[in-house]
């Protein structure tokens, strides 16, 4: 979980924040992800880490995205964090250690729920740099990802644990569906575009 009301209002050239009700959200997310994926070093070492737990409605965004992606059984990325095998505060460092042990120079995409300002609830962000899990609930956890996607599930700033527990599942499901579809589409397109270049380099 990455509640952060201070960072969601910043709009950087390489970042995107868009409401889940925006009719162009899928194409916007795909376009932004393709922009970031061009930074990856290899088609073989793309890793997605979905942070969160199904024990909290608001914090279930990451595992829901992970479960949706796992059902696609894609060989184009390595996946950590599902409803059955969540990545959370207790095992996050262990998971990151395992990723760096198994995957040479991985390009990591972090996925997490986020709390923000009331005007931003329901928005999805795609940004360069790592997630800061637990920042809004005073937990010191390792950063996750070369880039990250977050869904702003509720309002932050007060009683974050209670707010996450009382977040509407309907919104979390909608955000997770958009993120999983956009991410899968972007990775598939990126692979299609990059494969001819990789073949030429051999």
C-alpha positions in Angstrom: 0.0 0.0 0.0 1.3 3.4 -0.9 -0.9 6.2 0.4 0.6 9.5 -0.6 -1.6 12.6 -0.8 1.5 14.8 -1.4 2.8 13.1 -4.5 -0.4 12.5 -6.5 -0.9 16.1 -7.3 2.4 16.5 -9.0 2.4 16.2 -12.8 5.7 15.5 -14.4 6.4 15.3 -18.1 7.0 11.6 -17.9 4.0 10.8 -15.7 0.3 10.4 -16.2 -2.7 10.8 -13.9 -6.1 10.1 -15.4 -9.6 9.4 -14.0 -11.0 5.9 -14.5 -14.1 7.5 -16.0 -12.1 9.2 -18.8 -13.2 7.5 -22.1 -9.6 7.6 -23.4 -8.0 6.0 -20.3 -6.9 2.7 -21.9 -5.2 4.3 -24.8 -3.6 6.9 -22.5 -2.2 4.3 -20.2 -0.9 2.1 -23.0 0.8 5.1 -24.7 2.5 6.1 -21.4 3.6 2.6 -20.6 5.1 2.2 -24.1 7.1 5.4 -23.5 8.5 3.9 -20.3 9.0 0.4 -21.6 11.5 1.6 -24.2 13.9 2.0 -21.3 13.9 -1.7 -20.6 17.2 -3.5 -21.3 15.8 -6.8 -22.3 12.6 -8.5 -23.4 13.5 -11.4 -21.1 13.7 -9.6 -17.8 10.4 -7.7 -17.4 9.1 -8.2 -13.9 5.7 -7.0 -12.5 5.4 -6.7 -8.7 1.8 -6.2 -7.4 2.0 -5.0 -3.8 -0.9 -5.4 -1.4 -3.1 -7.8 0.5 -6.6 -9.2 0.2 -7.1 -8.6 4.0 -7.9 -4.9 3.3 -10.4 -3.9 0.6 -8.5 -0.8 -0.5 -5.1 -2.6 -0.4 -6.3 -5.4 -2.6 -5.7 -3.5 -5.8 -2.3 -4.9 -6.4 -3.2 -8.6 -5.8 -6.3 -8.2 -8.0 -4.2 -6.9 -10.9 -1.7 -9.7 -10.3 -4.4 -12.4 -10.4 -5.9 -11.0 -13.6 -2.5 -10.9 -15.3 -1.7 -14.5 -14.0 -4.8 -15.8 -15.7 -3.4 -14.7 -19.1 -0.4 -17.0 -18.6 1.8 -14.7 -20.7 5.5 -15.6 -21.3 6.3 -12.0 -21.8 6.8 -11.1 -18.1 7.5 -12.5 -14.7 4.8 -11.9 -12.1 4.9 -11.5 -8.3 1.9 -10.7 -6.2 -1.6 -12.3 -6.5 -4.5 -13.0 -4.3 -3.2 -16.5 -3.6 0.4 -15.4 -3.1 0.4 -11.7 -2.2 3.5 -9.5 -1.8 3.1 -7.3 1.2 5.0 -5.6 4.1 6.2 -8.9 5.6 7.6 -10.5 2.5 8.4 -7.5 0.3 12.2 -7.5 0.9 12.4 -11.2 0.5 10.5 -11.0 -2.8 12.8 -8.3 -4.1 15.9 -10.3 -3.2 14.5 -13.3 -5.0 13.8 -11.2 -8.1 17.3 -9.9 -8.3 18.7 -13.4 -7.7 16.6 -15.0 -10.4 16.5 -12.2 -13.1 19.6 -10.5 -14.4 19.2 -6.7 -14.5 15.3 -6.8 -14.3 13.1 -4.0 -15.4 10.5 -3.9 -12.6 7.0 -2.5 -12.8 5.4 -1.8 -9.4 1.7 -1.9 -8.9 0.0 -0.6 -5.7 -3.0 1.1 -4.2 -2.7 4.7 -3.2 -4.5 7.3 -1.0 -4.7 10.8 -2.2 -6.8 14.0 -2.3 -10.6 13.7 -2.7 -10.4 15.1 -6.2 -8.0 12.4 -7.2 -9.9 9.4 -6.0 -10.6 7.1 -8.9 -7.5 8.2 -10.8 -4.8 5.9 -12.1 -1.2 7.1 -12.2 1.7 5.9 -14.4 5.1 7.3 -13.4 8.8 6.8 -13.6 10.7 5.7 -10.6 9.8 3.3 -7.7 6.8 2.9 -5.5 7.2 3.8 -1.9 5.0 1.2 -0.2 3.8 2.0 3.3 4.9 5.7 3.2 1.5 6.9 4.2 1.2 4.6 7.2 4.7 5.3 8.6 6.2 2.0 7.5 9.8 1.8 6.2 9.6 -0.5 3.3 12.0 -0.9 0.3 11.1 1.0 -2.9 9.7 -1.1 -5.8 10.1 -0.6 -9.5 11.8 1.2 -12.3 8.3 2.5 -13.1 5.0 2.2 -11.3 1.3 2.3 -11.6 -1.0 3.3 -8.7 -4.7 3.4 -8.3 -6.0 6.1 -6.0 -8.7 4.2 -4.0 -9.6 6.6 -1.3 -8.8 9.9 0.6 -5.6 10.0 2.6 -4.4 12.1 5.5 -6.3 10.6 8.4 -6.7 7.1 9.9 -5.3 5.5 6.7 -5.8 1.9 7.9 -9.4 2.5 8.7 -9.9 4.3 5.3 -8.4 1.3 3.4 -10.6 -1.1 5.3 -13.7 0.9 4.3 -12.8 1.5 0.7 -15.5 0.4 -1.8 -14.6 -2.8 -3.6 -16.5 -1.6 -6.7 -13.9 1.1 -7.3 -11.0 -1.2 -6.5 -12.3 -3.7 -9.0 -12.7 -1.1 -11.7 -9.2 0.3 -11.2 -7.6 -3.2 -11.2 -9.4 -4.2 -14.4 -8.2 -1.0 -16.2 -4.7 -1.4 -15.0 -4.4 -5.1 -15.8 -5.8 -4.7 -19.3 -3.7 -1.6 -20.1 -0.5 -3.2 -18.8 -1.1 -6.5 -20.7 -1.9 -4.6 -23.9 1.1 -2.3 -23.6 3.6 -5.2 -22.9 2.2 -7.2 -25.8 2.5 -4.3 -28.2 6.0 -3.4 -26.9 7.1 -7.0 -27.5 5.7 -7.0 -31.0 7.5 -3.7 -31.8 10.8 -4.8 -30.2 11.1 -8.3 -31.4 12.4 -7.4 -34.9 15.0 -5.1 -33.3 16.1 -7.9 -30.9 16.4 -10.3 -33.8 18.6 -7.9 -35.8 20.9 -7.5 -32.8 21.7 -11.2 -32.6 
